[in-house]
């Protein structure tokens, strides 16, 4: 029943938004009593938070599986960023992110995880550190660099798509954008030749 409640609420939130979806409607659509729903999730904010946490856990599991093979640090960092772009552009994820950003978070009671606690960003920062150790990226706060790289490669196309731009529904356009954004971001984050030389000694 717990998974069915989350799946049903995901559909209702995506279709109707946060404000228009009520706990009573979720319970009725699930065929569950309101008491059952409230015992699991004491508020609509708690239900939405549980839904987003489960979604994040699924994304982490998917990315961990995709990144299971070894390779050079910079290639792994690029693959991770590219995977995040593909995931962030999925219609079901964009729909829930739109609801979160436009309604759920501003309404209060629903909070996005702090960057330092977000398992996706922790993994991203670890890959940045590995690339830094190899001399590919400049020294600096790895979490901050990961955040900037995420914005460069994923967030802009996700926001444009959430606003109705269909450009990135084309896989070839996703790849073209990503390649340009990656090259531009790396040119700003790359270690200088002198720094890379010192690390290789």
Rosetta silent file (secondary structure, phi, psi, omega in degrees, C-alpha in Angstrom):
SEQUENCE: XXXXXXXXXXXXXXXXXXXXXXXXXXXXXXXXXXXXXXXXXXXXXXXXXXXXXXXXXXXXXXXXXXXXXXXXXXXXXXXXXXXXXXXXXXXXXXXXXXXXXXXXXXXXXXXXXXXXXXXXXXXXXXXXXXXXXXXXXXXXXXXXXXXXXXXXXXXXXXXXXXXXXXXXXXXXXXXXXXXXXXXXXXXXXXXXXXXXXXXXX
SCORE:     score description
SCORE:     0.000 S_00000001
   1 L     0.000  -37.460 -178.244    0.000    0.000    0.000 S_00000001
   2 H   -59.380  -44.873  179.632    2.835    2.420    0.804 S_00000001
   3 H   -67.454  -37.440  179.017    4.286    2.258   -2.701 S_00000001
   4 H   -63.647  -38.686  177.979    0.836    2.549   -4.256 S_00000001
   5 H   -62.814  -44.920 -178.955    0.202    5.713   -2.224 S_00000001
   6 H   -66.583  -40.899  178.965    3.468    7.257   -3.429 S_00000001
   7 H   -64.615  -41.619  179.751    2.837    6.287   -7.052 S_00000001
   8 H   -67.069  -44.169 -179.632   -0.687    7.677   -6.921 S_00000001
   9 H   -66.030  -34.507  177.089    0.367   10.902   -5.246 S_00000001
  10 H   -60.181  -44.233  179.795    3.157   11.357   -7.816 S_00000001
  11 H   -65.449  -43.646 -178.618    0.570   11.208  -10.600 S_00000001
  12 H   -67.309  -44.531  178.207   -1.825   13.572   -8.841 S_00000001
  13 H   -61.615  -41.598 -178.589    0.859   16.116   -7.926 S_00000001
  14 H   -65.153  -40.402 -175.970    2.239   16.016  -11.471 S_00000001
  15 H   -79.788  -35.253 -170.119   -1.175   16.469  -13.089 S_00000001
  16 H  -112.298  -21.898 -173.597   -2.749   18.954  -10.669 S_00000001
  17 L    96.539  173.761 -176.136    0.041   20.645   -8.748 S_00000001
  18 L   -74.339  -48.036 -174.721    0.708   20.827   -5.024 S_00000001
  19 L   -65.418  -38.949 -174.610   -2.070   23.189   -3.952 S_00000001
  20 L   -79.336  -14.148 -179.993   -4.849   21.430   -5.880 S_00000001
  21 L   -93.228  124.818 -179.243   -3.954   17.962   -4.604 S_00000001
  22 L  -110.606  158.130  176.776   -5.432   17.165   -1.205 S_00000001
  23 H   -62.438  -36.435  179.091   -4.734   14.373    1.222 S_00000001
  24 H   -63.433  -39.626  179.261   -8.403   13.405    1.030 S_00000001
  25 H   -67.329  -41.121  177.506   -8.138   13.066   -2.751 S_00000001
  26 H   -60.647  -46.580 -179.431   -5.001   10.935   -2.472 S_00000001
  27 H   -60.841  -45.524 -178.602   -6.716    8.656    0.048 S_00000001
  28 H   -64.347  -42.411 -178.799   -9.846    8.338   -2.094 S_00000001
  29 H   -66.321  -33.668  178.360   -7.887    7.645   -5.280 S_00000001
  30 H   -79.760  -14.869 -174.108   -5.848    4.986   -3.485 S_00000001
  31 L    72.850   26.500 -179.851   -8.928    3.430   -1.928 S_00000001
  32 L  -110.546  155.012  175.227   -7.343    3.950    1.492 S_00000001
  33 L   -73.676  151.587  178.709   -8.828    5.488    4.600 S_00000001
  34 H   -60.552  -35.389  179.631   -7.701    8.964    5.566 S_00000001
  35 H   -62.416  -40.766  177.990   -6.482    7.591    8.890 S_00000001
  36 H   -60.998  -45.488 -179.393   -4.225    5.130    7.061 S_00000001
  37 H   -64.022  -46.501 -176.940   -2.766    7.915    4.929 S_00000001
  38 H   -69.677  -26.528  175.692   -2.244   10.295    7.847 S_00000001
  39 H   -66.375  -36.930  179.945   -0.586    7.584    9.938 S_00000001
  40 H   -79.475  -41.522 -174.993    2.052    7.198    7.222 S_00000001
  41 L  -134.171  103.004 -172.643    2.300   10.871    6.226 S_00000001
  42 L   -67.086  -11.610  179.235    1.074   13.384    8.817 S_00000001
  43 L  -153.555  166.748  176.701    0.782   16.200    6.243 S_00000001
  44 H   -64.072  -36.634  177.561    0.752   16.860    2.529 S_00000001
  45 H   -62.395  -40.136  179.191    4.253   18.299    2.863 S_00000001
  46 H   -65.852  -38.058  178.187    5.428   15.054    4.488 S_00000001
  47 H   -65.137  -46.755 -179.263    3.867   13.039    1.657 S_00000001
  48 H   -65.061  -39.825  178.102    5.501   15.178   -1.031 S_00000001
  49 H   -61.992  -44.334  178.775    8.851   15.051    0.782 S_00000001
  50 H   -62.465  -38.901  178.654    8.675   11.238    0.994 S_00000001
  51 H   -62.749  -46.483 -178.674    7.835   11.090   -2.699 S_00000001
  52 H   -69.885  -34.373  177.517   10.819   13.259   -3.686 S_00000001
  53 H   -65.756  -40.757  177.580   13.162   11.359   -1.357 S_00000001
  54 H   -65.173  -41.531  179.130   12.160    8.064   -2.962 S_00000001
  55 H   -61.252  -43.393  179.176   12.629    9.549   -6.418 S_00000001
  56 H   -63.414  -40.851  179.662   16.093   10.791   -5.457 S_00000001
  57 H   -63.067  -38.639  178.162   17.005    7.358   -4.055 S_00000001
  58 H   -65.644  -40.007  178.796   15.959    5.710   -7.319 S_00000001
  59 H   -65.080  -41.959  178.300   18.084    8.143   -9.329 S_00000001
  60 H   -60.487  -44.822  179.699   21.072    7.474   -7.067 S_00000001
  61 H   -61.967  -42.077  179.602   20.633    3.722   -7.525 S_00000001
  62 H   -64.375  -44.071 -178.594   20.380    4.124  -11.303 S_00000001
  63 H   -68.762  -40.437  177.811   23.467    6.319  -11.511 S_00000001
  64 H   -58.971  -39.934  178.792   25.476    4.037   -9.234 S_00000001
  65 H   -66.475  -42.173 -178.850   24.620    1.138  -11.539 S_00000001
  66 H   -68.321  -28.264 -176.293   25.561    3.123  -14.650 S_00000001
  67 L   -98.600   17.118 -174.410   28.853    4.239  -13.083 S_00000001
  68 L   -68.363  -27.032 -179.521   29.883    0.794  -11.841 S_00000001
  69 L   -80.359  150.424  179.956   32.676    0.404  -14.418 S_00000001
  70 L   -85.074  165.989  178.088   36.056    2.004  -13.822 S_00000001
  71 L   175.636  175.333  177.967   37.760    4.522  -16.081 S_00000001
  72 L   -58.469  143.194 -175.011   39.839    7.707  -16.114 S_00000001
  73 H   -54.397  -42.878 -177.089   38.513   10.289  -13.613 S_00000001
  74 H   -69.083  -35.338  176.743   37.672   12.947  -16.183 S_00000001
  75 H   -66.982  -39.099  178.478   35.794   10.459  -18.362 S_00000001
  76 H   -67.165  -38.763  177.897   33.821    9.255  -15.353 S_00000001
  77 H   -63.332  -43.459  179.026   32.999   12.832  -14.399 S_00000001
  78 H   -63.315  -44.098 -179.732   31.779   13.547  -17.928 S_00000001
  79 H   -62.341  -38.513  179.771   29.682   10.359  -17.985 S_00000001
  80 H   -64.978  -46.590 -179.899   28.112   11.266  -14.632 S_00000001
  81 H   -63.025  -40.329 -179.725   27.209   14.769  -15.792 S_00000001
  82 H   -66.445  -38.679  178.153   25.763   13.426  -19.050 S_00000001
  83 H   -63.766  -40.594  178.789   23.669   10.861  -17.167 S_00000001
  84 H   -63.487  -38.673  177.703   22.281   13.582  -14.923 S_00000001
  85 H   -60.425  -48.498 -179.408   21.240   15.634  -17.937 S_00000001
  86 H   -59.531  -41.818 -179.748   19.314   12.691  -19.404 S_00000001
  87 H   -67.768  -44.483 -177.914   17.624   11.997  -16.062 S_00000001
  88 H   -65.016  -20.530 -179.506   16.752   15.646  -15.399 S_00000001
  89 L   -94.081    3.105  176.234   15.034   15.897  -18.790 S_00000001
  90 L   -67.805  133.586 -176.035   12.659   12.995  -18.177 S_00000001
  91 H   -55.228  -41.468 -177.634    9.084   14.305  -18.362 S_00000001
  92 H   -67.118  -34.630  178.531    7.980   12.683  -15.085 S_00000001
  93 H   -73.809  -40.167  177.764   10.921   14.155  -13.194 S_00000001
  94 H   -62.516  -38.860 -179.466   10.450   17.590  -14.743 S_00000001
  95 H   -61.679  -44.979 -179.753    6.773   17.559  -13.791 S_00000001
  96 H   -71.921  -36.743  176.137    7.539   16.887  -10.122 S_00000001
  97 H   -64.072  -37.300  177.943   10.450   19.343  -10.072 S_00000001
  98 H   -62.016  -44.663  179.032    8.140   21.994  -11.529 S_00000001
  99 H   -63.629  -42.251 -179.349    5.636   21.364   -8.734 S_00000001
 100 H   -62.531  -48.484 -175.145    8.402   21.431   -6.116 S_00000001
 101 H   -72.082  -38.805 -174.345    9.962   24.683   -7.325 S_00000001
 102 H   -85.083  -29.339 -172.821    6.766   26.547   -8.137 S_00000001
 103 H  -128.458  -55.120 -168.157    4.518   25.431   -5.290 S_00000001
 104 H   -64.647  -47.692 -179.401    5.699   22.925   -2.709 S_00000001
 105 H   -67.759  -49.388  177.997    8.873   24.651   -1.529 S_00000001
 106 H   -59.879  -29.405 -179.638    7.413   28.204   -1.521 S_00000001
 107 H   -69.857  -16.693 -179.654    4.345   26.922    0.380 S_00000001
 108 L    88.841  155.986  178.740    6.602   25.880    3.240 S_00000001
 109 L    87.877  -16.664  176.839    7.026   22.581    4.967 S_00000001
 110 L  -118.702  126.365 -177.849    8.884   21.072    1.997 S_00000001
 111 L  -126.071  139.965  172.349   12.615   21.627    1.779 S_00000001
 112 L   -74.251  146.450  179.255   15.177   20.713   -0.810 S_00000001
 113 L   -66.110  146.794  174.391   18.128   18.849    0.736 S_00000001
 114 L   -61.548  145.328 -175.829   21.224   20.876    1.483 S_00000001
 115 H   -55.505  -39.144 -177.810   23.817   20.406   -1.231 S_00000001
 116 H   -69.931  -14.768  179.689   26.264   18.840    1.229 S_00000001
 117 H  -105.198   -4.392 -176.661   23.613   16.233    2.186 S_00000001
 118 L   -81.060  117.281 -176.594   22.428   15.424   -1.337 S_00000001
 119 H   -60.322  -30.585  177.799   23.769   11.967   -2.315 S_00000001
 120 H   -67.526  -40.628 -179.483   23.843   12.951   -5.995 S_00000001
 121 H   -74.970  -31.785  176.472   25.987   16.005   -5.276 S_00000001
 122 H   -61.420  -45.209  178.507   28.234   14.061   -2.880 S_00000001
 123 H   -65.488  -40.266  178.564   29.015   11.605   -5.692 S_00000001
 124 H   -60.334  -46.548 -179.382   29.484   14.458   -8.154 S_00000001
 125 H   -64.844  -36.695  177.282   31.954   16.171   -5.813 S_00000001
 126 H   -61.621  -38.995  178.217   33.871   12.923   -5.287 S_00000001
 127 H   -69.362  -36.168  175.577   34.354   12.657   -9.051 S_00000001
 128 H   -62.310  -44.830  179.471   35.507   16.280   -9.197 S_00000001
 129 H   -60.245  -41.294  178.691   38.086   15.555   -6.474 S_00000001
 130 H   -61.816  -41.264  177.696   39.376   12.549   -8.408 S_00000001
 131 H   -68.050  -34.107  176.149   39.804   14.716  -11.509 S_00000001
 132 H   -65.171  -42.713 -179.474   41.546   17.357   -9.392 S_00000001
 133 H   -61.937  -30.807  179.153   43.985   14.771   -8.029 S_00000001
 134 L   -83.715   -2.707  178.469   44.866   13.785  -11.600 S_00000001
 135 L    84.995   11.859 -178.723   45.565   17.414  -12.483 S_00000001
 136 L   -83.995  -29.608 -177.996   42.606   17.813  -14.870 S_00000001
 137 E  -121.837  152.219  179.229   40.734   20.414  -12.826 S_00000001
 138 L   -66.640  155.280  174.187   41.888   23.416  -10.854 S_00000001
 139 L   -62.640  156.247  178.524   42.074   23.277   -7.075 S_00000001
 140 L   151.220  175.606  179.681   39.025   24.540   -5.239 S_00000001
 141 L   -63.942  112.750 -174.881   35.946   23.488   -3.335 S_00000001
 142 H   -63.520  -35.728  179.990   34.887   20.288   -5.121 S_00000001
 143 H   -67.789  -39.369  177.533   31.246   20.632   -4.087 S_00000001
 144 H   -65.134  -44.513  179.060   31.103   24.173   -5.447 S_00000001
 145 H   -63.309  -39.905  177.701   32.718   23.100   -8.721 S_00000001
 146 H   -62.233  -40.739  179.125   30.300   20.170   -9.004 S_00000001
 147 H   -62.906  -43.755  178.856   27.384   22.543   -8.472 S_00000001
 148 H   -64.741  -39.584  179.346   28.646   24.892  -11.200 S_00000001
 149 H   -66.270  -38.448  177.073   29.168   21.965  -13.558 S_00000001
 150 H   -61.383  -45.469  179.875   25.642   20.724  -12.859 S_00000001
 151 H   -62.567  -42.111 -177.877   24.200   24.132  -13.699 S_00000001
 152 H   -64.841  -39.754 -171.179   26.230   24.365  -16.884 S_00000001
 153 H   -99.160  -21.511 -174.155   25.333   20.919  -18.181 S_00000001
 154 H  -126.075  -43.297 -166.622   21.855   20.138  -16.776 S_00000001
 155 H   -69.098  -42.819 -179.810   19.956   22.912  -15.073 S_00000001
 156 H   -59.368  -52.265  178.887   19.600   25.362  -17.959 S_00000001
 157 H   -63.911  -31.263  177.838   18.102   22.812  -20.385 S_00000001
 158 H   -65.668  -45.184 -179.501   15.904   21.418  -17.601 S_00000001
 159 H   -64.493  -43.532  178.682   14.489   24.866  -16.788 S_00000001
 160 H   -61.589  -39.476  178.673   13.942   25.666  -20.453 S_00000001
 161 H   -68.453  -38.600  177.962   12.161   22.343  -20.925 S_00000001
 162 H   -63.543  -27.477  179.637   10.030   22.924  -17.826 S_00000001
 163 L   -88.016    3.727  173.958    8.959   26.239  -19.372 S_00000001
 164 L   105.771    0.606  178.448    7.776   24.489  -22.515 S_00000001
 165 L   -74.431  120.591 -176.815   10.824   24.601  -24.793 S_00000001
 166 L   -88.794    2.830 -175.070   10.773   21.351  -26.802 S_00000001
 167 H   -53.815  -42.839 -172.004   14.340   21.749  -28.086 S_00000001
 168 H   -87.850    6.036  172.194   15.839   19.227  -25.704 S_00000001
 169 H   -74.051  -14.752  177.321   13.309   16.493  -26.401 S_00000001
 170 L   -87.500  116.464 -178.832   15.570   15.660  -29.363 S_00000001
 171 H   -55.773  -35.614  179.097   18.406   13.361  -28.159 S_00000001
 172 H   -65.687  -36.481  178.581   20.767   14.794  -30.782 S_00000001
 173 H   -71.101  -36.640  174.153   20.101   18.306  -29.472 S_00000001
 174 H   -57.478  -47.339 -177.175   20.735   17.120  -25.904 S_00000001
 175 H   -66.228  -40.616  178.886   24.093   15.726  -26.973 S_00000001
 176 H   -62.546  -46.055  179.420   25.027   18.850  -28.941 S_00000001
 177 H   -62.578  -46.523 -177.180   24.168   21.099  -26.007 S_00000001
 178 H   -60.476  -44.142 -178.924   25.964   18.897  -23.507 S_00000001
 179 H   -60.157  -42.956  179.314   29.166   18.761  -25.561 S_00000001
 180 H   -66.752  -45.492 -178.567   29.259   22.550  -25.858 S_00000001
 181 H   -64.833  -40.863  179.134   28.414   23.137  -22.187 S_00000001
 182 H   -62.296  -48.825 -179.090   30.970   20.553  -21.032 S_00000001
 183 H   -60.871  -42.186 -179.681   33.782   22.032  -23.139 S_00000001
 184 H   -66.675  -44.817  179.906   33.004   25.556  -21.971 S_00000001
 185 H   -63.183  -43.499 -178.711   32.768   24.550  -18.301 S_00000001
 186 H   -66.159  -32.322  178.948   35.987   22.542  -18.473 S_00000001
 187 H   -65.848  -29.042  177.830   37.864   25.407  -20.078 S_00000001
 188 H   -84.983  -23.260 -176.640   37.041   27.510  -17.024 S_00000001
 189 H  -102.407   -7.045 -174.525   37.779   24.772  -14.476 S_00000001
 190 E   -64.003  143.844  174.532   40.871   23.248  -16.057 S_00000001
 191 L   -69.971  146.340  176.517   44.099   23.241  -14.070 S_00000001
 192 L   -67.699  159.034 -179.315   46.843   25.438  -15.490 S_00000001
 193 H   -59.710  -37.847 -179.005   49.704   23.667  -17.230 S_00000001
 194 H   -67.655  -39.252  178.612   52.093   24.617  -14.417 S_00000001
 195 H   -66.565  -44.961  179.255   49.764   23.218  -11.758 S_00000001
 196 H   -61.723  -37.304  178.944   49.207   20.001  -13.678 S_00000001
 197 H   -64.923  -41.829  179.378   52.954   19.645  -14.140 S_00000001
 198 H   -63.260  -37.414 -178.707   53.616   20.018  -10.433 S_00000001
 199 H   -70.234  -32.138 -176.330   51.056   17.318   -9.625 S_00000001
 200 H   -78.249  -11.876 -179.468   52.525   14.854  -12.100 S_00000001
 201 L   -76.553    0.000    0.000   55.996   15.026  -10.556 S_00000001
